[in-house]
Amino acid sequence: MDIIYSASALGAFSNSLIYIGIFFFLGLGGLLLNYLPKRKRKEKFLKRHSLGCLSILILFFGSAVAIATYNTFTGGDKTVHVQVLEKEEVTRKCNKSYCTHYVVETTDGEKLYLFGLEKDTWEKMQVNSCYQFTYYPLKPLLADYLQQEDQYPSLYEATGYITLIGKVSC
């Protein structure tokens, strides 16, 4: 197997861990800034507690991202052998500028998988070639509680944090 991309689990989840750290830093910092210093003059209730409520909301979102990331990590990684059907360079409007995403559409014969890749990895991929992907499937926050038994199998699978891409024979 010719390895095209490799990352540790920590490397694959690093962006989520950075976002979680930022959420908790802003949330706890806002609470400390709002409630630790003693106020010398009386302020209205809304003015005094608005930063505290915003900080609690930021902590809530940080906790939700942390739980979703933990669920994805503990779900374990998955390895699939797929054939690349199509490579797409997708340009979308992101706020006031344009963003380019590099997407590879693959199949294992039963399901379709869409993998978002970095540009240098995307350029190494070849259409109609076979690859082995090891990734952590995305698991939403309340997936275990809201998921219903479906009699029809899903044709697409949500792919998440990629840890290994290797070229294999078909």
C-alpha positions in Angstrom: 0.0 0.0 0.0 1.3 3.4 -1.0 0.5 5.9 1.8 -0.8 9.3 0.5 -1.9 10.9 3.8 -1.4 9.9 7.4 -2.3 11.6 10.7 -2.6 10.6 14.3 -6.0 10.7 16.1 -4.8 13.8 17.9 -3.8 15.4 14.6 -7.2 14.5 13.0 -9.2 16.0 15.9 -6.9 19.0 16.5 -9.2 21.6 14.9 -12.2 20.5 17.1 -10.0 20.6 20.2 -8.8 24.1 19.3 -12.5 25.3 18.9 -13.4 23.6 22.3 -10.5 25.4 24.0 -11.5 28.8 22.5 -15.2 28.3 23.6 -14.2 27.4 27.2 -11.6 30.2 27.3 -14.1 32.8 26.2 -16.9 31.5 28.4 -14.9 31.2 31.6 -13.1 34.5 30.9 -16.4 36.3 30.4 -17.8 34.9 33.6 -14.6 35.9 35.6 -14.6 39.4 34.1 -18.2 39.9 34.9 -18.6 38.5 38.4 -15.1 38.7 40.1 -14.6 42.4 40.2 -16.6 44.2 42.8 -19.0 46.8 41.4 -18.8 50.2 43.0 -22.0 51.6 41.6 -25.3 49.9 41.1 -26.1 48.8 37.5 -29.3 47.7 36.0 -30.0 43.9 36.1 -29.8 43.5 32.3 -26.6 45.4 31.9 -24.9 43.5 34.8 -25.9 40.0 33.8 -25.8 40.2 30.0 -22.1 39.3 29.7 -22.7 36.4 32.2 -25.6 35.0 30.1 -23.5 35.3 27.0 -20.6 33.5 28.7 -22.9 30.7 29.8 -24.3 30.3 26.3 -20.7 30.1 24.9 -19.9 27.5 27.6 -23.0 25.5 26.5 -21.9 25.5 22.9 -18.4 24.5 23.9 -19.8 21.6 25.9 -22.0 20.5 23.0 -19.0 20.5 20.6 -16.9 18.6 23.2 -19.6 15.9 23.6 -20.1 15.5 19.9 -16.3 15.2 19.4 -16.0 12.7 22.2 -18.9 10.6 20.7 -17.2 10.6 17.3 -13.8 9.6 18.8 -15.2 6.8 21.0 -17.2 5.5 18.1 -13.9 4.2 16.7 -12.4 4.5 13.3 -13.5 2.7 10.2 -11.5 1.5 7.2 -13.1 1.3 3.7 -11.6 0.2 0.4 -13.1 2.5 -2.3 -12.8 3.5 -5.9 -12.7 7.2 -6.8 -15.5 8.1 -9.1 -15.1 11.9 -9.3 -12.8 14.7 -8.1 -14.4 18.1 -7.7 -13.0 21.5 -6.9 -16.0 23.3 -5.4 -16.0 27.1 -5.0 -18.6 28.6 -2.7 -19.3 32.0 -1.3 -18.2 32.2 2.3 -19.4 35.4 3.8 -17.9 38.1 1.6 -15.2 36.0 -0.1 -15.0 32.7 -1.9 -13.8 29.4 -0.5 -12.5 26.4 -2.4 -13.2 22.9 -1.2 -11.6 19.8 -2.6 -13.9 16.8 -2.6 -13.5 13.2 -3.8 -16.6 11.1 -4.4 -15.9 7.4 -3.9 -17.8 4.1 -3.7 -17.3 0.7 -2.3 -19.9 -0.8 -4.5 -22.7 -0.4 -1.9 -22.4 3.1 -0.5 -21.1 6.4 -1.7 -18.6 8.4 0.4 -17.6 12.0 0.0 -14.3 13.0 1.5 -13.1 16.6 1.9 -9.4 16.7 1.4 -6.6 19.3 1.5 -5.4 20.5 -2.0 -2.1 18.6 -2.0 -3.8 15.3 -1.0 -6.6 15.9 -3.5 -4.1 16.4 -6.4 -2.5 13.0 -5.7 -5.9 11.2 -6.1 -6.7 9.7 -9.5 -10.1 9.0 -10.9 -10.9 5.2 -11.2 -8.1 4.3 -8.9 -8.7 2.4 -5.6 -7.8 3.7 -2.1 -8.1 2.7 1.5 -9.5 5.4 3.7 -9.4 5.2 7.5 -11.6 7.7 9.2 -13.8 8.4 12.2 -17.5 8.5 11.0 -19.3 11.6 12.2 -21.6 11.0 15.1 -24.0 13.8 15.9 -24.6 15.0 19.4 -27.9 13.1 20.0 -27.5 10.4 17.4 -28.1 7.5 19.8 -31.4 9.1 21.1 -32.9 10.5 17.9 -31.9 7.8 15.4 -34.8 5.7 14.3 -34.6 2.3 12.7 -34.7 2.8 9.0 -35.8 0.0 6.8 -34.0 1.5 3.8 -30.2 1.5 4.0 -28.5 4.9 3.5 -26.7 5.3 0.2 -24.3 7.9 1.7 -22.2 7.8 4.8 -21.0 10.8 6.7 -17.3 10.8 6.7 -15.3 12.7 9.4 -11.8 12.9 10.6 -9.4 11.2 8.2 -6.4 9.5 9.7 -5.0 7.4 6.7 -5.3 7.3 2.9 -3.4 4.7 1.0 -3.5 3.6 -2.6 -4.4 -0.1 -3.0 -5.0 -2.3 -6.0 -8.6 -2.7 -7.1 
